[in-house]
Structures are given as structure tokens and as C-alpha cells.
Amino acid sequence: MLRPDHYLALAPAEWPDVDLPDAMRADPASLWRLRLYGYPRSDRWPADTAPLAGLVEADVGLLRTTLR
């Protein structure tokens, strides 16, 4: 939380916990992992977001839209 440019915890914090899994079609039980993951780098956006989507079983396109 002290490094909002590094951790994803703040980006999904704007979404209510009940809405976030639906927004990305993610597994609600694994969504906590998203908050601990490093923020995807803009110069490696596709390469960084694809494994992140797999980590929480989300639709990669919806995850990318949600994070932007």
C-alpha cells in the first residue's frame, strides 16, 4: 500500500468486493491474490497481464479493462 505504483492493491480497491469478480469473470476465492501482485508495466502490458489473469482465473480482456 505504500507503493501504489508497484502493488495492485489500490487499483481493485475502488471496486466493491462483490462486483470485482463479476467485472473480470474471475474466481472470487482467488481474487485476494490480485491485491498482492505487482502492477503490470506499461511497456510489458500484454506479457504482464496474461499471467495475472491466469492467477485469478479471469478473462484477460476484462482484467485489462478493469485495471486501466
PyMOL Python script that loads the backbone (N, CA, C, O; Angstrom):
from pymol import cmd

cmd.read_pdbstr("""\
ATOM      1  N   MET A   1       0.817  -1.187   0.000  1.00  0.00           N
ATOM      2  CA  MET A   1       0.000   0.000   0.000  1.00  0.00           C
ATOM      3  C   MET A   1       0.867   1.261   0.000  1.00  0.00           C
ATOM      4  O   MET A   1       0.426   2.318  -0.451  1.00  0.00           O
ATOM      5  N   LEU A   2       2.074   1.153   0.494  1.00  0.00           N
ATOM      6  CA  LEU A   2       2.946   2.317   0.493  1.00  0.00           C
ATOM      7  C   LEU A   2       3.514   2.609  -0.890  1.00  0.00           C
ATOM      8  O   LEU A   2       4.027   3.702  -1.129  1.00  0.00           O
ATOM      9  N   ARG A   3       3.428   1.650  -1.798  1.00  0.00           N
ATOM     10  CA  ARG A   3       3.929   1.826  -3.151  1.00  0.00           C
ATOM     11  C   ARG A   3       2.810   1.612  -4.153  1.00  0.00           C
ATOM     12  O   ARG A   3       2.760   0.556  -4.785  1.00  0.00           O
ATOM     13  N   PRO A   4       1.906   2.578  -4.324  1.00  0.00           N
ATOM     14  CA  PRO A   4       0.777   2.391  -5.246  1.00  0.00           C
ATOM     15  C   PRO A   4       1.209   2.209  -6.693  1.00  0.00           C
ATOM     16  O   PRO A   4       0.421   1.761  -7.526  1.00  0.00           O
ATOM     17  N   ASP A   5       2.454   2.554  -6.995  1.00  0.00           N
ATOM     18  CA  ASP A   5       2.958   2.338  -8.343  1.00  0.00           C
ATOM     19  C   ASP A   5       3.463   0.911  -8.529  1.00  0.00           C
ATOM     20  O   ASP A   5       3.808   0.512  -9.641  1.00  0.00           O
ATOM     21  N   HIS A   6       3.507   0.144  -7.445  1.00  0.00           N
ATOM     22  CA  HIS A   6       4.036  -1.217  -7.529  1.00  0.00           C
ATOM     23  C   HIS A   6       2.975  -2.293  -7.290  1.00  0.00           C
ATOM     24  O   HIS A   6       2.902  -3.264  -8.042  1.00  0.00           O
ATOM     25  N   TYR A   7       2.168  -2.132  -6.270  1.00  0.00           N
ATOM     26  CA  TYR A   7       1.189  -3.166  -5.932  1.00  0.00           C
ATOM     27  C   TYR A   7      -0.199  -2.839  -6.481  1.00  0.00           C
ATOM     28  O   TYR A   7      -0.591  -1.676  -6.571  1.00  0.00           O
ATOM     29  N   LEU A   8      -0.920  -3.876  -6.840  1.00  0.00           N
ATOM     30  CA  LEU A   8      -2.259  -3.713  -7.387  1.00  0.00           C
ATOM     31  C   LEU A   8      -3.325  -3.483  -6.327  1.00  0.00           C
ATOM     32  O   LEU A   8      -4.488  -3.288  -6.678  1.00  0.00           O
ATOM     33  N   ALA A   9      -2.985  -3.497  -5.081  1.00  0.00           N
ATOM     34  CA  ALA A   9      -3.980  -3.409  -4.010  1.00  0.00           C
ATOM     35  C   ALA A   9      -4.889  -2.197  -4.149  1.00  0.00           C
ATOM     36  O   ALA A   9      -6.078  -2.286  -3.843  1.00  0.00           O
ATOM     37  N   LEU A  10      -4.367  -1.086  -4.594  1.00  0.00           N
ATOM     38  CA  LEU A  10      -5.189   0.119  -4.684  1.00  0.00           C
ATOM     39  C   LEU A  10      -6.100   0.144  -5.902  1.00  0.00           C
ATOM     40  O   LEU A  10      -7.204   0.685  -5.831  1.00  0.00           O
ATOM     41  N   ALA A  11      -5.668  -0.421  -7.003  1.00  0.00           N
ATOM     42  CA  ALA A  11      -6.493  -0.393  -8.219  1.00  0.00           C
ATOM     43  C   ALA A  11      -7.823  -1.120  -8.025  1.00  0.00           C
ATOM     44  O   ALA A  11      -8.869  -0.542  -8.320  1.00  0.00           O
ATOM     45  N   PRO A  12      -7.823  -2.363  -7.542  1.00  0.00           N
ATOM     46  CA  PRO A  12      -9.116  -3.033  -7.343  1.00  0.00           C
ATOM     47  C   PRO A  12      -9.856  -2.558  -6.098  1.00  0.00           C
ATOM     48  O   PRO A  12     -11.020  -2.909  -5.908  1.00  0.00           O
ATOM     49  N   ALA A  13      -9.207  -1.769  -5.248  1.00  0.00           N
ATOM     50  CA  ALA A  13      -9.866  -1.285  -4.038  1.00  0.00           C
ATOM     51  C   ALA A  13     -11.019  -0.336  -4.364  1.00  0.00           C
ATOM     52  O   ALA A  13     -11.904  -0.125  -3.536  1.00  0.00           O
ATOM     53  N   GLU A  14     -11.009   0.229  -5.557  1.00  0.00           N
ATOM     54  CA  GLU A  14     -12.088   1.124  -5.973  1.00  0.00           C
ATOM     55  C   GLU A  14     -13.364   0.366  -6.290  1.00  0.00           C
ATOM     56  O   GLU A  14     -14.434   0.968  -6.378  1.00  0.00           O
ATOM     57  N   TRP A  15     -13.269  -0.941  -6.463  1.00  0.00           N
ATOM     58  CA  TRP A  15     -14.416  -1.784  -6.785  1.00  0.00           C
ATOM     59  C   TRP A  15     -14.913  -2.468  -5.515  1.00  0.00           C
ATOM     60  O   TRP A  15     -14.096  -2.919  -4.713  1.00  0.00           O
ATOM     61  N   PRO A  16     -16.211  -2.556  -5.311  1.00  0.00           N
ATOM     62  CA  PRO A  16     -16.731  -3.361  -4.197  1.00  0.00           C
ATOM     63  C   PRO A  16     -16.325  -4.829  -4.382  1.00  0.00           C
ATOM     64  O   PRO A  16     -16.319  -5.334  -5.504  1.00  0.00           O
ATOM     65  N   ASP A  17     -15.993  -5.498  -3.300  1.00  0.00           N
ATOM     66  CA  ASP A  17     -15.540  -6.886  -3.371  1.00  0.00           C
ATOM     67  C   ASP A  17     -16.519  -7.807  -4.074  1.00  0.00           C
ATOM     68  O   ASP A  17     -16.107  -8.781  -4.703  1.00  0.00           O
ATOM     69  N   VAL A  18     -17.806  -7.516  -3.979  1.00  0.00           N
ATOM     70  CA  VAL A  18     -18.787  -8.389  -4.624  1.00  0.00           C
ATOM     71  C   VAL A  18     -18.870  -8.149  -6.132  1.00  0.00           C
ATOM     72  O   VAL A  18     -19.304  -9.036  -6.868  1.00  0.00           O
ATOM     73  N   ASP A  19     -18.467  -6.979  -6.601  1.00  0.00           N
ATOM     74  CA  ASP A  19     -18.551  -6.643  -8.023  1.00  0.00           C
ATOM     75  C   ASP A  19     -17.287  -6.977  -8.812  1.00  0.00           C
ATOM     76  O   ASP A  19     -17.361  -7.250 -10.010  1.00  0.00           O
ATOM     77  N   LEU A  20     -16.150  -6.959  -8.166  1.00  0.00           N
ATOM     78  CA  LEU A  20     -14.877  -7.154  -8.861  1.00  0.00           C
ATOM     79  C   LEU A  20     -14.774  -8.502  -9.567  1.00  0.00           C
ATOM     80  O   LEU A  20     -14.374  -8.525 -10.731  1.00  0.00           O
ATOM     81  N   PRO A  21     -15.110  -9.625  -8.935  1.00  0.00           N
ATOM     82  CA  PRO A  21     -15.028 -10.899  -9.663  1.00  0.00           C
ATOM     83  C   PRO A  21     -15.926 -10.933 -10.897  1.00  0.00           C
ATOM     84  O   PRO A  21     -15.536 -11.479 -11.929  1.00  0.00           O
ATOM     85  N   ASP A  22     -17.111 -10.361 -10.804  1.00  0.00           N
ATOM     86  CA  ASP A  22     -18.013 -10.330 -11.956  1.00  0.00           C
ATOM     87  C   ASP A  22     -17.466  -9.455 -13.078  1.00  0.00           C
ATOM     88  O   ASP A  22     -17.640  -9.777 -14.253  1.00  0.00           O
ATOM     89  N   ALA A  23     -16.813  -8.362 -12.732  1.00  0.00           N
ATOM     90  CA  ALA A  23     -16.277  -7.441 -13.742  1.00  0.00           C
ATOM     91  C   ALA A  23     -15.202  -8.100 -14.596  1.00  0.00           C
ATOM     92  O   ALA A  23     -15.028  -7.751 -15.764  1.00  0.00           O
ATOM     93  N   MET A  24     -14.476  -9.058 -14.009  1.00  0.00           N
ATOM     94  CA  MET A  24     -13.388  -9.721 -14.730  1.00  0.00           C
ATOM     95  C   MET A  24     -13.671 -11.184 -15.008  1.00  0.00           C
ATOM     96  O   MET A  24     -12.840 -11.885 -15.584  1.00  0.00           O
ATOM     97  N   ARG A  25     -14.856 -11.649 -14.594  1.00  0.00           N
ATOM     98  CA  ARG A  25     -15.179 -13.083 -14.660  1.00  0.00           C
ATOM     99  C   ARG A  25     -14.101 -13.895 -13.959  1.00  0.00           C
ATOM    100  O   ARG A  25     -13.653 -14.923 -14.467  1.00  0.00           O
ATOM    101  N   ALA A  26     -13.693 -13.427 -12.794  1.00  0.00           N
ATOM    102  CA  ALA A  26     -12.631 -14.059 -12.022  1.00  0.00           C
ATOM    103  C   ALA A  26     -13.209 -14.967 -10.945  1.00  0.00           C
ATOM    104  O   ALA A  26     -14.379 -14.857 -10.578  1.00  0.00           O
ATOM    105  N   ASP A  27     -12.370 -15.860 -10.450  1.00  0.00           N
ATOM    106  CA  ASP A  27     -12.742 -16.739  -9.346  1.00  0.00           C
ATOM    107  C   ASP A  27     -12.714 -15.918  -8.054  1.00  0.00           C
ATOM    108  O   ASP A  27     -11.646 -15.449  -7.659  1.00  0.00           O
ATOM    109  N   PRO A  28     -13.856 -15.731  -7.387  1.00  0.00           N
ATOM    110  CA  PRO A  28     -13.888 -14.927  -6.167  1.00  0.00           C
ATOM    111  C   PRO A  28     -12.963 -15.449  -5.078  1.00  0.00           C
ATOM    112  O   PRO A  28     -12.420 -14.664  -4.301  1.00  0.00           O
ATOM    113  N   ALA A  29     -12.777 -16.762  -5.010  1.00  0.00           N
ATOM    114  CA  ALA A  29     -11.933 -17.344  -3.962  1.00  0.00           C
ATOM    115  C   ALA A  29     -10.449 -17.045  -4.162  1.00  0.00           C
ATOM    116  O   ALA A  29      -9.685 -17.085  -3.198  1.00  0.00           O
ATOM    117  N   SER A  30     -10.027 -16.748  -5.380  1.00  0.00           N
ATOM    118  CA  SER A  30      -8.605 -16.481  -5.623  1.00  0.00           C
ATOM    119  C   SER A  30      -8.311 -15.001  -5.848  1.00  0.00           C
ATOM    120  O   SER A  30      -7.165 -14.624  -6.093  1.00  0.00           O
ATOM    121  N   LEU A  31      -9.324 -14.178  -5.767  1.00  0.00           N
ATOM    122  CA  LEU A  31      -9.161 -12.757  -6.082  1.00  0.00           C
ATOM    123  C   LEU A  31      -8.227 -12.024  -5.124  1.00  0.00           C
ATOM    124  O   LEU A  31      -7.645 -11.006  -5.498  1.00  0.00           O
ATOM    125  N   TRP A  32      -8.076 -12.511  -3.918  1.00  0.00           N
ATOM    126  CA  TRP A  32      -7.178 -11.864  -2.959  1.00  0.00           C
ATOM    127  C   TRP A  32      -5.751 -11.804  -3.499  1.00  0.00           C
ATOM    128  O   TRP A  32      -4.992 -10.898  -3.154  1.00  0.00           O
ATOM    129  N   ARG A  33      -5.387 -12.766  -4.343  1.00  0.00           N
ATOM    130  CA  ARG A  33      -4.033 -12.787  -4.923  1.00  0.00           C
ATOM    131  C   ARG A  33      -3.781 -11.557  -5.786  1.00  0.00           C
ATOM    132  O   ARG A  33      -2.653 -11.076  -5.884  1.00  0.00           O
ATOM    133  N   LEU A  34      -4.822 -11.063  -6.397  1.00  0.00           N
ATOM    134  CA  LEU A  34      -4.703  -9.899  -7.266  1.00  0.00           C
ATOM    135  C   LEU A  34      -4.166  -8.698  -6.496  1.00  0.00           C
ATOM    136  O   LEU A  34      -3.361  -7.930  -7.022  1.00  0.00           O
ATOM    137  N   ARG A  35      -4.603  -8.540  -5.276  1.00  0.00           N
ATOM    138  CA  ARG A  35      -4.186  -7.384  -4.474  1.00  0.00           C
ATOM    139  C   ARG A  35      -2.705  -7.417  -4.107  1.00  0.00           C
ATOM    140  O   ARG A  35      -2.118  -6.375  -3.815  1.00  0.00           O
ATOM    141  N   LEU A  36      -2.098  -8.597  -4.119  1.00  0.00           N
ATOM    142  CA  LEU A  36      -0.695  -8.735  -3.745  1.00  0.00           C
ATOM    143  C   LEU A  36       0.253  -8.731  -4.935  1.00  0.00           C
ATOM    144  O   LEU A  36       1.471  -8.703  -4.760  1.00  0.00           O
ATOM    145  N   TYR A  37      -0.281  -8.759  -6.106  1.00  0.00           N
ATOM    146  CA  TYR A  37       0.520  -8.837  -7.321  1.00  0.00           C
ATOM    147  C   TYR A  37       1.091  -7.462  -7.671  1.00  0.00           C
ATOM    148  O   TYR A  37       0.484  -6.434  -7.372  1.00  0.00           O
ATOM    149  N   GLY A  38       2.243  -7.456  -8.297  1.00  0.00           N
ATOM    150  CA  GLY A  38       2.828  -6.204  -8.762  1.00  0.00           C
ATOM    151  C   GLY A  38       2.046  -5.624  -9.923  1.00  0.00           C
ATOM    152  O   GLY A  38       1.493  -6.370 -10.731  1.00  0.00           O
ATOM    153  N   TYR A  39       1.990  -4.306 -10.019  1.00  0.00           N
ATOM    154  CA  TYR A  39       1.245  -3.657 -11.089  1.00  0.00           C
ATOM    155  C   TYR A  39       1.919  -3.949 -12.426  1.00  0.00           C
ATOM    156  O   TYR A  39       3.141  -3.838 -12.526  1.00  0.00           O
ATOM    157  N   PRO A  40       1.160  -4.318 -13.456  1.00  0.00           N
ATOM    158  CA  PRO A  40       1.742  -4.602 -14.771  1.00  0.00           C
ATOM    159  C   PRO A  40       2.429  -3.370 -15.345  1.00  0.00           C
ATOM    160  O   PRO A  40       1.901  -2.261 -15.271  1.00  0.00           O
ATOM    161  N   ARG A  41       3.598  -3.572 -15.911  1.00  0.00           N
ATOM    162  CA  ARG A  41       4.334  -2.461 -16.503  1.00  0.00           C
ATOM    163  C   ARG A  41       3.709  -2.087 -17.835  1.00  0.00           C
ATOM    164  O   ARG A  41       3.280  -2.958 -18.592  1.00  0.00           O
ATOM    165  N   SER A  42       3.657  -0.809 -18.116  1.00  0.00           N
ATOM    166  CA  SER A  42       3.023  -0.347 -19.359  1.00  0.00           C
ATOM    167  C   SER A  42       3.770  -0.835 -20.597  1.00  0.00           C
ATOM    168  O   SER A  42       3.151  -1.085 -21.631  1.00  0.00           O
ATOM    169  N   ASP A  43       5.097  -0.973 -20.503  1.00  0.00           N
ATOM    170  CA  ASP A  43       5.868  -1.439 -21.654  1.00  0.00           C
ATOM    171  C   ASP A  43       5.783  -2.955 -21.837  1.00  0.00           C
ATOM    172  O   ASP A  43       6.258  -3.488 -22.840  1.00  0.00           O
ATOM    173  N   ARG A  44       5.179  -3.649 -20.870  1.00  0.00           N
ATOM    174  CA  ARG A  44       5.011  -5.104 -20.941  1.00  0.00           C
ATOM    175  C   ARG A  44       3.574  -5.494 -20.607  1.00  0.00           C
ATOM    176  O   ARG A  44       3.328  -6.581 -20.085  1.00  0.00           O
ATOM    177  N   TRP A  45       2.632  -4.615 -20.904  1.00  0.00           N
ATOM    178  CA  TRP A  45       1.233  -4.814 -20.511  1.00  0.00           C
ATOM    179  C   TRP A  45       0.681  -6.189 -20.906  1.00  0.00           C
ATOM    180  O   TRP A  45       0.165  -6.893 -20.038  1.00  0.00           O
ATOM    181  N   PRO A  46       0.768  -6.604 -22.180  1.00  0.00           N
ATOM    182  CA  PRO A  46       0.235  -7.929 -22.545  1.00  0.00           C
ATOM    183  C   PRO A  46       0.948  -9.074 -21.822  1.00  0.00           C
ATOM    184  O   PRO A  46       0.307 -10.016 -21.357  1.00  0.00           O
ATOM    185  N   ALA A  47       2.268  -8.986 -21.733  1.00  0.00           N
ATOM    186  CA  ALA A  47       3.046 -10.054 -21.099  1.00  0.00           C
ATOM    187  C   ALA A  47       2.814 -10.109 -19.592  1.00  0.00           C
ATOM    188  O   ALA A  47       2.875 -11.188 -19.002  1.00  0.00           O
ATOM    189  N   ASP A  48       2.551  -8.974 -18.962  1.00  0.00           N
ATOM    190  CA  ASP A  48       2.333  -8.950 -17.505  1.00  0.00           C
ATOM    191  C   ASP A  48       0.896  -9.261 -17.115  1.00  0.00           C
ATOM    192  O   ASP A  48       0.660  -9.832 -16.051  1.00  0.00           O
ATOM    193  N   THR A  49      -0.065  -8.898 -17.951  1.00  0.00           N
ATOM    194  CA  THR A  49      -1.461  -9.113 -17.571  1.00  0.00           C
ATOM    195  C   THR A  49      -1.963 -10.521 -17.874  1.00  0.00           C
ATOM    196  O   THR A  49      -2.890 -10.994 -17.215  1.00  0.00           O
ATOM    197  N   ALA A  50      -1.380 -11.193 -18.844  1.00  0.00           N
ATOM    198  CA  ALA A  50      -1.826 -12.557 -19.175  1.00  0.00           C
ATOM    199  C   ALA A  50      -1.637 -13.518 -17.998  1.00  0.00           C
ATOM    200  O   ALA A  50      -2.582 -14.224 -17.646  1.00  0.00           O
ATOM    201  N   PRO A  51      -0.447 -13.574 -17.371  1.00  0.00           N
ATOM    202  CA  PRO A  51      -0.313 -14.478 -16.227  1.00  0.00           C
ATOM    203  C   PRO A  51      -1.132 -14.018 -15.022  1.00  0.00           C
ATOM    204  O   PRO A  51      -1.561 -14.841 -14.213  1.00  0.00           O
ATOM    205  N   LEU A  52      -1.344 -12.736 -14.904  1.00  0.00           N
ATOM    206  CA  LEU A  52      -2.168 -12.214 -13.816  1.00  0.00           C
ATOM    207  C   LEU A  52      -3.600 -12.710 -13.961  1.00  0.00           C
ATOM    208  O   LEU A  52      -4.224 -13.101 -12.974  1.00  0.00           O
ATOM    209  N   ALA A  53      -4.122 -12.698 -15.174  1.00  0.00           N
ATOM    210  CA  ALA A  53      -5.468 -13.218 -15.419  1.00  0.00           C
ATOM    211  C   ALA A  53      -5.536 -14.701 -15.081  1.00  0.00           C
ATOM    212  O   ALA A  53      -6.520 -15.169 -14.508  1.00  0.00           O
ATOM    213  N   GLY A  54      -4.497 -15.432 -15.435  1.00  0.00           N
ATOM    214  CA  GLY A  54      -4.460 -16.849 -15.103  1.00  0.00           C
ATOM    215  C   GLY A  54      -4.410 -17.096 -13.609  1.00  0.00           C
ATOM    216  O   GLY A  54      -4.978 -18.070 -13.116  1.00  0.00           O
ATOM    217  N   LEU A  55      -3.742 -16.227 -12.898  1.00  0.00           N
ATOM    218  CA  LEU A  55      -3.607 -16.362 -11.447  1.00  0.00           C
ATOM    219  C   LEU A  55      -4.961 -16.307 -10.739  1.00  0.00           C
ATOM    220  O   LEU A  55      -5.179 -17.010  -9.753  1.00  0.00           O
ATOM    221  N   VAL A  56      -5.861 -15.476 -11.240  1.00  0.00           N
ATOM    222  CA  VAL A  56      -7.181 -15.331 -10.609  1.00  0.00           C
ATOM    223  C   VAL A  56      -8.302 -15.900 -11.472  1.00  0.00           C
ATOM    224  O   VAL A  56      -9.482 -15.673 -11.207  1.00  0.00           O
ATOM    225  N   GLU A  57      -7.915 -16.645 -12.510  1.00  0.00           N
ATOM    226  CA  GLU A  57      -8.867 -17.291 -13.408  1.00  0.00           C
ATOM    227  C   GLU A  57      -9.855 -16.284 -14.015  1.00  0.00           C
ATOM    228  O   GLU A  57     -11.060 -16.529 -14.081  1.00  0.00           O
ATOM    229  N   ALA A  58      -9.307 -15.153 -14.453  1.00  0.00           N
ATOM    230  CA  ALA A  58     -10.120 -14.071 -15.012  1.00  0.00           C
ATOM    231  C   ALA A  58     -10.027 -14.057 -16.532  1.00  0.00           C
ATOM    232  O   ALA A  58      -9.108 -14.633 -17.113  1.00  0.00           O
ATOM    233  N   ASP A  59     -10.973 -13.403 -17.159  1.00  0.00           N
ATOM    234  CA  ASP A  59     -10.918 -13.121 -18.585  1.00  0.00           C
ATOM    235  C   ASP A  59      -9.868 -12.030 -18.777  1.00  0.00           C
ATOM    236  O   ASP A  59      -9.990 -10.946 -18.207  1.00  0.00           O
ATOM    237  N   VAL A  60      -8.842 -12.309 -19.573  1.00  0.00           N
ATOM    238  CA  VAL A  60      -7.725 -11.377 -19.688  1.00  0.00           C
ATOM    239  C   VAL A  60      -8.155 -10.021 -20.252  1.00  0.00           C
ATOM    240  O   VAL A  60      -7.648  -8.990 -19.811  1.00  0.00           O
ATOM    241  N   GLY A  61      -9.057 -10.002 -21.192  1.00  0.00           N
ATOM    242  CA  GLY A  61      -9.529  -8.727 -21.745  1.00  0.00           C
ATOM    243  C   GLY A  61     -10.272  -7.893 -20.723  1.00  0.00           C
ATOM    244  O   GLY A  61     -10.077  -6.680 -20.641  1.00  0.00           O
ATOM    245  N   LEU A  62     -11.125  -8.541 -19.943  1.00  0.00           N
ATOM    246  CA  LEU A  62     -11.867  -7.826 -18.901  1.00  0.00           C
ATOM    247  C   LEU A  62     -10.948  -7.362 -17.783  1.00  0.00           C
ATOM    248  O   LEU A  62     -11.139  -6.281 -17.226  1.00  0.00           O
ATOM    249  N   LEU A  63      -9.951  -8.174 -17.453  1.00  0.00           N
ATOM    250  CA  LEU A  63      -8.993  -7.774 -16.427  1.00  0.00           C
ATOM    251  C   LEU A  63      -8.242  -6.525 -16.873  1.00  0.00           C
ATOM    252  O   LEU A  63      -8.075  -5.584 -16.097  1.00  0.00           O
ATOM    253  N   ARG A  64      -7.793  -6.520 -18.118  1.00  0.00           N
ATOM    254  CA  ARG A  64      -7.059  -5.354 -18.635  1.00  0.00           C
ATOM    255  C   ARG A  64      -7.935  -4.103 -18.604  1.00  0.00           C
ATOM    256  O   ARG A  64      -7.471  -3.028 -18.222  1.00  0.00           O
ATOM    257  N   THR A  65      -9.175  -4.237 -18.997  1.00  0.00           N
ATOM    258  CA  THR A  65     -10.105  -3.101 -18.979  1.00  0.00           C
ATOM    259  C   THR A  65     -10.324  -2.607 -17.557  1.00  0.00           C
ATOM    260  O   THR A  65     -10.355  -1.399 -17.320  1.00  0.00           O
ATOM    261  N   THR A  66     -10.475  -3.513 -16.624  1.00  0.00           N
ATOM    262  CA  THR A  66     -10.706  -3.152 -15.228  1.00  0.00           C
ATOM    263  C   THR A  66      -9.515  -2.413 -14.641  1.00  0.00           C
ATOM    264  O   THR A  66      -9.692  -1.459 -13.883  1.00  0.00           O
ATOM    265  N   LEU A  67      -8.304  -2.840 -14.982  1.00  0.00           N
ATOM    266  CA  LEU A  67      -7.118  -2.214 -14.422  1.00  0.00           C
ATOM    267  C   LEU A  67      -6.801  -0.863 -15.040  1.00  0.00           C
ATOM    268  O   LEU A  67      -6.126  -0.038 -14.424  1.00  0.00           O
ATOM    269  N   ARG A  68      -7.277  -0.638 -16.233  1.00  0.00           N
ATOM    270  CA  ARG A  68      -6.990   0.662 -16.863  1.00  0.00           C
ATOM    271  C   ARG A  68      -7.918   1.665 -16.281  1.00  0.00           C
ATOM    272  O   ARG A  68      -7.871   2.838 -16.652  1.00  0.00           O
TER     273      ARG A  68
END
""", "prot")
cmd.dss("prot")
cmd.show_as("cartoon", "prot")
cmd.util.cbc("prot")
cmd.orient("prot")
